[in-house]
Each structure stands twice: as structure tokens, then as C-alpha cells.
Amino acid sequence: MEMTGLQELAQSLIEWGAILVALLLGLGVISILVMFLIDKTQTRHAIRRNYPVVGRFRYLFEHMGEFFRQYFFAMDREELPFNRAERSWVYRAAKEVDNTVAFGSTRQLNIKGDVFFLNSAFPTLDEDAVQPRPVTIGGGSCSRPYTNSSILNISAMSFGAISEPAVRALARGAKDAGIWMNTGEGGLSPYHLESGADLVFQIGTAKYGVRDGFGLLSDDRLLAVAAHEQVRMFEIKMSQGAKPGKGGILPGDKVTEEVARIRGIEPGVDSISPNGHPDIRCADDLLDMVERIRQLTGKPVGFKMVVGQLDFFHDLFRAIHSRGPEFAPDFITIDSADGGTGAAPQPLIDYMGMPLQESLPLVVDLLQEYGLRERIKVIASGKLIAPARVAWALAMGADFCVSARGFMFALGCVQSLQCNRNTCPTGITTHDEDLQRGLVPAEKSIRVAAYARQMAYGVGIIAHSCGVTEPRGMQRGHVRIIESTGASRSMAELHPLPAVKAEYAGVADALSRSQTG
């Protein structure tokens, strides 16, 4: 029986398919043999030498484990740096879905170092609750001070370290929520400005965005940045939580033409900041820089650092009194040693600097002792992604809190730990346009704003349960910390707010009167 044309075509395709399969199988066998010979004869990797070909799968499993561990193997409260329970709260808050839980807490309530709050027998009633009170930064020292009532703001994330759509979504969300956004040390991009959000311009050790041809601070460039009305404050970055003692690190494959132009550097080359400011080598140098920027811009100026050796703060506060409180920085941002970053040496991430739980009350106490508590505002940073942590920071004396990773989760970050590889699967920390397509600023900005609002609401719930009418009314006596014995101790007892030193009492009284007046 003769074959039709269609049957002949099908027969031909089957034959060619069989040939193709045979070729692929042959290539596969040859590839395996080549890998076998390479693995068996190489001397650098013991696993591959002893288990040729099969040993290569360990790299695949190790890589994929970063993605799947959180879904299949980690319990709700055991993953680091943020566990599933913490991330889930942020995701639900950002999506404005039901954020209640059932049956009981999965948090162990007897772990050393953990804190809990003391509810009042007479909690604040809804009709007595008020909005968070506004706080002014730079009042009395600046011609253009900044006032905001926000509880949690967006911490420093540089354009370059994060993508264009991420910056746009964060800026638009910040505008909608009435919070500020820190530019990070990577300079001011048009994507920061397009929404009209309040901005804090960060000046890093490399002076990106405001540097001259020699890498030093340029007054002309600084004035150009300050000319933007929405740039409300300037922050001098002394050190960062994940890498105190080390400058910023942006791999060359993330230094695009646009990033390089905004920073004032060469494209495609690793962008590595100095580990310190060449022109700030002592407390007096820092005060000189603060005053220089403040006089040029008329806007509040402060600095950010991880707390380490406390002698620095004693030297700084004594220098302020020597010059006069008007020369003090307008704020201090205290970063925690467990802060995050896109790239940093592991020894610094793991072992350098004080965590916020220890450093925040210490710095607030020193400000109190030197009579500068009213003059210098305190901004707390470091893993403050949930209401309890923010409420704790306010009770310890912070005036504002900031978070980077909390808002990354609001954007959709899944903690895949790819920030330093330009392969972020959610488009947040990559310049790969195919990966960026997944992040739609118009949609994600809604979640950013929702997260900020839900945070303020959650902190308010804690404050009202403690019997105060608004979050900034919380005090150390509202918090207890669990000690090694399993028993707890009041933070007011553990860290009592000290009296002002006698020699600074007059200054403290004058500052207090000026603030209340």
C-alpha cells in the first residue's frame, strides 16, 4: 500500500528525530566522559576527585538550597536573617490582607535577650488615641528645619545597589505614606525625584553625586542637590551596619552608564568607597563638615554610624559644648551591627560593631548626660521590620526609625540572598532588564505605602495596650527583657535614664525651654 505525502513526512520526522536523540545521547555520554576525566585528574577539589561527575551536583544543590530552604525545611521562627513569621507579617501588611493569627504564638517567650511589653490595666481607649506627634529636626539651627510625624521611614539604599523600578516604587510609596526616603550613598537619581517624596541625601565616603574631580566634597554640586525642595536633610555616612570599617561595594556589572553618570565614576568598574572619610579624622572634623553643609544648604545635617568605641561620643559631645550646642549635628542615625547590605566581607557582618539593642540606649544615655538630648534627634536602624521592634526602639529613646529590608520585603523580596550577584529574582537588586520586568512600580508602590501605614497602626496598638495615647509616649518602663535565668528585668532598671551632668545642666535647661517654646 502506497504511503501518502503526509505519512512520508511523518516518517521522515520520526527518522530525523531518532537521529537527533541519538546525537544528543551521544553528546551527553561524551560530556559525561569528559567531565569524568577532568574530575578524576584534577587536584583542587577532593569531592569531585573522589566522586567524579556526581560530586558536581553539590554546587547545584547548594545554590538551589538558598531558594527552597525557606519553603520546605525552615520552621517559622528559625531562619536567618529574617524568619518566615517576620517576613509573612510584612507581606500581609503590604498587601493589606488579614494580619491576625490563630491558636497561639509560635514565638518562644523565654529566650535570653528577647523583650516584651507591659500592658496597662487601663489601656488607651480608641477615643483617647491620637496620631503620632510630629518631631522637628534642625529647629533653632537651620533656616529650613524638617518636621515629620512618621514612625518608620525608608533607610539608605543606593540607586545601583537597587534597580530603577525599585527606586521608583519606593519613592512613590514614600510620597503616598508621608514618610521620607534615604537616597543611600549612590547619589540623587531622577527616579528619586519624580514622585515628590521627601528625601534624605546621604553623603558617603566617596561623596558620590557631590564630588569634585578629586573625589572631595564639591560645594557647587552640594548646592545643586540642596536646590531640590524635596531634599529635606543631609546624612553623612560614617559607617554601615553590615560593614563598619569598610566602604560601599558595588560590583562592576551593576555600574551601568547611568549609575556611573549619577555617581561621577567610570562605568563597568567596581565602585568601592574608601573605608572612611579622608577629610573627617576626628570629632572636630566631623563638626566642621556638619557646619559646612548646614551653612551652605540651610537644611538639617546629621551622621550615620554603627556604634563601636564609645570614646568617640565623649570626644564629640565635649567638642560640641566647647563650640556651642548650635554646632551640634541635628540628628544621629544609629545603625545596628546586624544591618544588611548587597555585598560585604563576612568577618565584618558577623563580628564587627554593636547591635542596636545595646547601642541605642547607650547613645541616648550619653546624650542625656551631656545635656544634648533635646538638641540632637535619634534615628534608629537595624532589622526594624515589625511593630514590636519599632515600638522597642521608640521606648528606648529613638525619635524616628528607618528600615531598608522591611521595605524590600514590601516590594516582594523573598530573601533569596542574591543581592550581590545581579541575579535578584524579584528585580529589586538587579540591572538585568528581563528580571526587572517583574517589578511594576505602580503596583509595588501601593504595597510600600500600605506597609508604612500598617507599621504605624501596629506600633499604635502596642502603645495603646501600654496605656499611652501615641507611640512616642512609650518609655523604658513599658519594656522588660529576658535574662539568662529566664526571668525578666525592666529596661528602666537595666538602662535607667541618667541625670544630666552638673556642668551641662544649664545648657540642657536652655535647650528644653527652646524646644517647648
N, C-alpha and C positions, 0 to 999 in steps of 0.2 A: 504494500500500500504506500503510495507516494506521500511524502511529508509536505505540508503546506508551508508557505513562506514564514508564517508566524511560528510554526513548530521548529523550522530550521533556525530561526532567530533565537528561540528559547534554548534549543540545543547548543547553539554556539555560545550563548551567555553562560550556560552551565559549564561548558568545557573551559572557557576563559576564567570563570570563577574558580574552578578547581585548580587551574594553573596558578592563579593569584594566591589562593590559600596555600598551595604547596610552596610558592616562593616566600610567602610571609612566614610559614612554619620553618622553612629552611633558614631564612634570615634570623628568626628567633633562636633557632638552635645554634647558629654560628655566633650570634651575640652572646648567648649564654656561655659558649665555649671560650670566647674571647675574655669575657668577664671572669670566668673561672681561672684562666691562665694568669690574668692580671692580678687577681686577688691572691692566688696561691704563691706568686713570685714576689709581690710587693712586701715591704718590710715595715711600713709605717703603722698599719692597723692590725692589731692582733686578732680581733674578731673576724675580720674579712680573710685573714690568712688561714685561720683555723676552720672557718665556715664559709668557704668561697661562695659567692653569689647570694646565698641565703642571708649572710651577715649584712648585706646592703640594705635589707628591709628595715633594720633598726633605725636608720635615719628617717625613713618614711613614717614609721610608727611614732618616732619621737616628735616629728613635725606635726602629724595629724593629731597627736595627743593634746596639743595646745588647744585645738578647736573642740575636741569631743569630750575631754575630761570633765568639763563643767556640766555636760548634759547627762553623761552616763555613770560617772564614778564619784564625783564630789558630792558630799552632803550639803544641805542648805547653808550651814554655818562654818564650813571648814576651808573653803577655798580662799586663796590669797591672789592679789592684794585686796580684792573685794569679793565677799562671798555672794552666793546666789540670793540670799534673803535681802541683802543690801541692794543689789542690782535690781531685783524684782520690784522693790519699793519705788526706785527711781523710774523704772519702765512704766509702772502703773500710774504713778503721779504724772509723768509726761503725757500719757495717753488719756488722763482724766477718767480712768475706769475705777471700779470699786477697789479701794485700798485697805479693806478690812480683812482680818484673818480669823480662822475658826479654831476652836478646841483648846488652844493654849500656845504660849510662846515656845519656839524652838531654841531660844537663846538660853544658855546656861547662866544661872543667876548667882554663881559663887566663884567666878573666875577672878583671880587677883588682878587688880588694875581696872576692872570694869566699874562703871558708875551707874547709879540710879538716882531718881529724883524723889523728893518727899512731897507727897500730895498733902494738900491742906484739908482740914476738917470742914473748911468753909471755902470751897473753890469759887473762882470768879464766875458770876452769872453772866449769861450772854448779854444782858442789857448793860452790864458794867464794863464789858470788854471794850478796849479802844485799839485803834491802829498803832503799829509801832511808831514811837516818837521819832521825829527827824533829828539827825545829828549833823552839825556843821563842821566841816574840815577846813582849817585855814582862817577861821574867824579871828579878826584882830591882827593878822599878819599878812593877809593878801588883799589886793584890791578886788579880786574876783574869787571869793571863797566858794566852796561847794557844799550844798546841803542835800541830803537824801535820807529817806526813812527805810531803805531797802535792808533786808536781813541777810540774804545770800546773793552775791554778785559773781560775775564770771571772771575767774582768775586768768593769769597770763598764759596765752597760747599764741605763738607766733605764726603769722602767715608764712608758709614754708614748712613749718612743722605740721600745720594743719592745712587743709585744702581750701581753695576758693569757695566752693559751696558750703563748707563747714563754717568759714568766717561769715559768710552772708547770712546763713541760718542763725548763727549765734547773735549777730548784731541786730537782726530784725526781731528775734525773740527778746533780746535785752530791751529794745525800744518798747515793745508791747507790754513788757512786765514792769517797766520803770526802774530797771536796775542798770548798773554800769558794766562795761566790758573792758578788760585789760588787754592791750594790744600784744603783750609779750615783747620780747626784745627785737623782733624782726622788722620793726618799722610800721608805718601807717600806710595801709593799702586803701584803694578806693572802695573795697568791699567792706571795710570797717565803717566808712563814712556814709555809704548810700542809704542806710536806714534812718540816720539821725540819732542813733543811740548815744548816750553818754559814754565817754571813753576815758580810760586812764592810759596815758602813753608811757610805756616802760623804756627806760634808758639802760641798756645792758653794758657790759664791759667793753664791747666793740663799738658802742654808740651807733648801732645800725639805724639808718634813717635820719640821723642828726650828726653825722660825722663829716669831718673835712677830709682833704686828700691824704692827711697823715693819720687818720683814724682817731682824731681827737674831737671833742665836742665843738660843733660849729654854732656860733650864736645866730647866724643868718638862718640856718636850717631849723634851729630850735624855734625861732620866731615864726617861721613858715608853718610849722606844726601847730604852735600855740594860736595862730590866727584862726584856726578852725574852732568855732564856738563850742562844738560838742566835745572837744578835748578838754576835760574838766580838771584833770590833775596830772602830775608827772611823778613817776616812781623810779627811783634809782635802784637797780637790781645789784645788790652786793653779793648775794649767793642764793642758790635754789635748793629746795628740799631734797631732791634726789641726788644732787651732786654738789654739795658745799665744798668750795675749794677748787671747783672745776668750771670752766666756761661752757657756754652753749655749744652743742654739737649738732650740726645739720649735714647729713651725708650729701655728697656732691650730686647724686641722682635726684635729689629733691630741690637743688638750687637751680631752678628754671631761669630763663631770661627775665621773666617778670619779677621773681623773687630777688634775683641779683640786682635788678634795677632799683627796687624799693630799698634794699639793704645797702646799696652802694658797694657791691663786691663783684667778683668775677663769677659768671655762670658755670655750672658743672663742676665746681671745685668745692671740696668740703669746707663748710662755714664753721670755723672753730673760734669761739671768742676767747680772749685772754681769761685766765682764771681769777683775775681781779682788775680793778680799775687802775691803770698806770698813774693816774692823777689823783687818786684817793688812797693814801697810805697811812692815814692816822685819823683820829676823830675830828681834828680841826680841819683837815682836808675835806672831810665829808660835809661839815657845816659850811665850808666855803662853797662847795658845789651846790648844796641846797639853796643857799642865799643867792648865788649867781643865777640859777634857773628861776627862782621865785621873783627876783627883781626884773628879769627880762620878760617873763610871761605874765606876772601878776596872779598866777594860779598856785594852788597848794602843791607842795613838793614833799615827798617822803621817801623812805627807802625800804627795801625788802631784804630779809636775810634769814638764814637758818641760825638759831641761837647756838653758840658754841662757848668759847671762853668769855666769861662774864665780865672780865676786866674791861672789855671794850665798852660796855654800857656805863660802867662807873666813869671811865675817861670821858665818854660822850656827854653824860649828864653834868659832870663837873665843868666841862668846856662850855656847855650851854649857859650855866649860871655865871661863868666868867664873862661871857659876852652879853648875856641878857636873854630872857625867855623868848623874845621876839625872833631870835636867830635859830630857834629850835626847828627841827623838821616838823611838818604839820601832821604826819602820821608815820607809824611803823607797821609794816606788814611782816608778821611773824610766820615764817614757813616751817612746816614740820619736816623732820628728817625722813619721814616715810612718805614724802611727796612723790609725785610722778613726773615722768619726762619721756620724750621719744627715744632718747639714747643717752646712756651714762655708764661709767665704769661700775661694775657690780660691787667692788670694795667700798665705794662711796655710798651707793644705795643702801648697802646692808649695815654699815658700821659708823658712818660719819654724822655728827650733829645730834642735837636734842630733838626728841619727838615733841609735838605740840602739847601733849598732856603735861609735860614737865616745864616746857619753856614759857608757855603763855602766862601761867600765874607768876612765874619768876619775874618776867619783864614788867607785868602790871604792878607787882610789888615794888620793883625798883623805881618805876615812875612815881608811885605814891611816896616812897621815901624821899625822893628828890623834889617833891612838890610840883611835878610836871604832869600829873595825871590829867588835869583839865586842859593843859596846853596841847599835848600830843595824843592823837587818837590812835587806837589799836585795831588793826585788821588781822584776823586770824585765818590761816590757810593750812590745809593738810588733811585729806581724807574726810572732809566735812560734807558728806553726800546725803546724810539722812537727818531728820529733825532732832534726834536726841543729841547727836554730836554738835550741831549748831547751837542748840539750847545750852549745852555744857559750856561752849566757848563764850557765849554771852554771859553766863553766870560767873565765869572766871574773870570777866572784865573786858572782853572784846567789844568794840563798838560796832564793827561790821565783820562779816565772814565772806570768804571767797572760795570758790571751788572750780577746778578745771575738769577733773574726771567725772564729777557729778553731771556736768553739762554735756560731756562727751557721751555718757550713758543716755542722756535725754535725746541726743542726736541719733542714737541707735548703736553705739559702740557695744560689742559683745565680748570685750576683753580677750581678743584673740592674740594679743601680745605681738602684733606685727608693726607697731608704730615706727620702728627704726628701719624698716625694710622696704618702704614704699609699696607695700602689698596689702594695706589695710582692706579687708573685705567689705567694709561699710562705707568706704570713700572719705573717711574723716581725716586720716593722716597720710594720704597718698596723692601724688600728682599724676597717677595713671588715669587718663580721661575715661577709659572704659569702667574703672572701678568707681570713679566719681559720679557716674551717671545714676548710681543707686541712691545718692543723697540729693533730694529735691529740696532746696532752701525754703520754698513757700510752705511745704508740708512740715518740715522739721522745725521751722521757727515757731510754729504753734506749740510744739512739744516743749521747746526750750522755755517759752513763756509760761506754759502750764506747770512745768516743774518748779519754776521760781515761785509761782503763786501757791502751789501745794506745799512747798517748803515753808513759806511764811505761815500758812494755815496750820501745818503740823507743829511748828515751834510754838505757835499761839496756843494750841491745845495743851502742850506741856506746861506753858506758863500759867494758863488759867487753872490747870489742875493744882499747881503750886500755890494758887491764891493771889497771883499778881495780875494786873489788868492788861499788861502788854509785855512782849518778850524782853525788852531791855530793862524791865523791872526785876529780873531774876538776879539772885545773889548767890554767893558761895554756900550759904547755909541751906539752900534748896537742894544741894547735891551731896551725895555720900559716895565714897569709893571703897571697894572691897580690898581688904588687906590679905596678907599671906595666911592668916588664921581662918579666913572665911568670913570673919566679922567685918563690919564696915565702919568707916570713920567719916565724920563730916568734913567737907572740903574747907569749911570755915575754920575748923580746928586744925586741919592739916596745913592749910595755907591762910592763916589769918592776915587780913589786910593790915599792913604795918602803919604806925604813926609816921607823920612827916617829920624828918629830921629837923631839929630846932633851928638850925641855921637857914633852912629853906621855908620855914613856916610862913613868913611874911609874903614870900613870892606865891606860895600856894593859895593863901587867902586872897591875894590880889587877883590871881587868875580865876579863882572860883567866883569872885564878885563880878569880874568882867564877863564870865560865861552866863551867869544868871541874869546879869543886867542886860 
